[in-house]
Structure formats: structure tokens, C-alpha cells
């Protein structure tokens, strides 16, 4: 990794001048600044936000980088990581990855402004994680399978979860089953969709393209795509939403069109957020261990910081939680007689 000394040497200036130029100090002549910036670019130099020499001291802070800081799933994850950080005498900085490569989160990683990081953000690439992680700067990547020096992964068995959700609907007699997905570049979303397809193909059922829509894992997205689905006329007997937030939005859309859940359309979600059991009807869903996954990520990060041996990857189990939003086709038929 290039240092400020390397930049100064290539630019033919003093180290202090190079430092002033990179900091935007107006005392540095424009021509000199241009030479320094060009040298930094050639060497792929990145200024370290805290360390001004080759030896980086501990900050007693870890970062939790998330795609979005809002929503019940992320809030529970933040709490669980925070508990582990505090028990180890560390502070936690939670930040959003909005902006991708240009985000503050990526700067935190590249400049190593913290001692290590937990990353649950599909818009931060594997390349960035692999380039940044090291034995001196450990990273725990969640919901992706990427490993390297100082980099381990934690995944939830989303494929099995998608399979269980769809199989539950099929076992209740449903054959026309829609799938409302999250973002296309989400590893979580891909696994849940694969599980949906496996269950459908196993039962000899085909998905319909018009019943596969993306709600981007947000409540408003679930609401809008469900409204769109209802406008198409032909409706599925059941909908598998890729997370509970979209399912809650979808149920609102269904009821606004004077249909009933589960009497007209059965609904199943994924995550088992706290709100799932309190909506009407209480949501049948796939529970993933949100608190446990955050706690595990925190503990593993501190084990790595303390040079303890850990595995390259971990896979967590899911379970079906049956409530009141799914009804068998047979029960629906009897209620119509």
C-alpha cells in the first residue's frame, strides 16, 4: 500500500508539501498540487483518516455498514451488534452504504477509520471488501459468501426459507403463487427466489412472469406492486413476499381493493419482524435469526481482532412461523358454499 512518503517522492516534493496538497491547503501552488494529486492517483494512494504513519493505533470503534438504517430488521440488528460492542468496551458507528463506491461507508473501510467492520450492504462490492480486509482490519460480511484474508461471511439459509414458504402454500392447496422480490442485486433475494422456484418445480407448477414483481424489500414497494398485480385482473390464490415489510404493504393494497387475507388471497412473508404478529391478520412468515446473526457477527469480529481462530463462513437456520394469513384452498371453497 502506497504511503504519503511514496507520493512525495514521485511528485518530487517534501512530505509536508504532499500532505498539505492532499488536504487542499491553499498555500500549495496549483501546479505543485496538480503534481501531487497525479502522483497519488498513479500510486492509488488513499489518505488514512486517523493514522498519519504506517502504524495504525486502535480506535476502540467498530463499524456496522447497512444498505439502509431504517426499518425494523435493521434496528434489531444494530441493537444486537451494539450490545456486543459495549460488552467489549467498544463504540459502534452505524452508517448507510447509499452512494456505493463514493459513500462515506466505503471511505470508512478504505481509510480504516475503525478497527473492523460488519457489512450488510449489497451495493458494496466483493472487490471492495477483499481489497480492504486484512488480518489487521477484519471484516464480517453478512448475507453473501465472500472470504479472504481477514474476511469471513455469515449467511442465513434463504434458499431453504424460500422453499419452506412456497411449500407451505402448496401444502395448503395453492397452485397459483406469486413471488414479490427484493432488489435484483441482493444475495438474500436471489436465495429466496431459488427456494421458491425449487418448491414450484418440485410440485410441477410454473411461475407466471406477470406474478413476479419487485418491491425492493420496502413496505411501499410491496403496496405498489400488489396494486399493479390487482389491476391485471387474473389474481393468484397466494403471494409469497420476499420480506415482511413488503407483505404488510401488500396486505394493505389487497384490502383496499375489497379483497380479504386470507379468505381471498393467502399471504406469507419472510424475516418475522416484531410487527408481523400484531397486524391483522397476524402474518405467517419465515423467521430468520436477526438478533442472533448480529450477535454472532459481533462476537466473530472481536475474536478476529483478538487474533483468535474462526471459520471462513457460517450458515444460520430458518423456521416457519404459522399465524393467520394463510388459508387452505379447501377451507376457502367450503366458506363459499
Secondary structure, 3 states (H helix, E strand, C coil): CCCHHHHHHHHCCCHHHHHHHHCCCCCCCHHHHHHHHHHHHHHCCCCCCCCCCCCCCCCCEEEEEECCCCCHHHHHHHHHHHHHHHHCCCEEEEEECCCHHHCHHHHHHHHCCCCEEEEECCCCCHHHHHHHCECCECEEEECCCCCECCEEEEEECHHHHHHHHHHHHHHCCCCCEEEEECCCCCHHHHHHHHHHHHHHHHCCCCCCHHHEEECCCCHHHHHHHHHHHHHCCCCCCEEEECCHHHHHHHHHHHHHCCCCCCCCCEEEEEECCHHHHCCCCCCEEEEECHHHHHHHHHHHHHHHHCCCCCCCEEEECEEEECCCCCCCHHHHHHHHC
